[in-house]
Amino acid sequence: MFDAFSSLLSTLAPALGLPEITVSDEDPSCLLVIDDFEVSLRYLPESNLVLIFTVVAPLPDHGRNELYAALLDANTFFHETQGFTLAAREDTGVTLQGAMSL
């Protein structure tokens, strides 16, 4: 199935206007920069899933309680997140992560 992941990346790159994306069997992951967003993709062959991770915003200096409440609401049965999870951490800010079947 690694070939399917490589094929997905080969198709994805021109669609997003990116240069060729290459990965190896030893490290089936890559970091893409799409419109100033860094998106990490990692293929998990044992489950045939692709993990997707990106930082969407820094944590604000003010209004964090409101942000935390909105994030908790979005994570209630993946409300308006398309099955992804939102998180807030001091070291990364607000992140979006999820897993999709290849």
N, C-alpha and C positions, 0 to 999 in steps of 0.2 A: 504493500500500500504506500510505501515511501514514494514510489513513482507517481502515484496519484497526487500526493502533496506537491511534488516538484512540478507536475503538470498544472496544478491549480495556481501556483506562484508564477509560472510562465505565462499563463493567461491573464492573471491579475495585473502584472507589471505594466503591460502596454495600456490596459484599460484605465489605469490610474496615472499614466504618464510617467512611470518610473523606469529606471534602467533595469536590466536583467537582474532577477533575484535568484541567488543560488544558495543551496543548503547542502549539507553532507549527511550521510547516514549516521555519523558519529555525533553530530549536533544538528538535529532537525529543527532549527529555530532561526528566526531572522528578525531584524528590526527595520521597519519601514518608516519613512518620513513622508507623510501625506498632508499637504497644506499646513505645515508647521506642527503637525501632531505626530508624535512618535508612537507607532503601533507595533507591539511585539507579538509575533506569532510563533507558536511552538507546537509541533506535531507530536502526539502521543500514540505511537504505533500499537501499543497493547490494547488501547481502547478505540482507536481510529477516530480520535477527537483532535481538533485544533483549538488550543488555548489562545485567547486573544486578550491583550492587556494594553491599556493606554491611560495616561494621565490627562484628565479633561480640564482641570482648573486648579489653581493654588487654593489653599485654605484662606478665607478672608480674615482680616484682622478683627473685624466687627461682624456681628450677625451669625456667629457660628451655630448658636442654638437653633436658629431658623433653618440653617443649612442642614444640620444633623437631622432635624425633624423631616425635612423634605427628602433626604436620603433614606431615612427609615420608611417613609411612606412609599417611595419608589420600589423599595425592596420587598414590600408586602406582596407576595405572589407575583413578583417581577412586574409590578404595575408600570406600564409604559416604558419598560426597559428591554423588550424583545427577548426576555429570558436571561439577560445579563445582570450582574450585580454591581452596585455602586458602593464605594467605600471612601472613608476619609481618614487619612493618616498624616501626622505631623511631617514625616520625612518625604512623602510623595504628593500630598494634596489629595484632591478628589480623583479617584480612579474608577475606571469601568473595566470589568473583566468578565469573561464568560468562556464557555466551551461550546463548540459547534461540531457536529458530525462532519467528517470529511465528505 
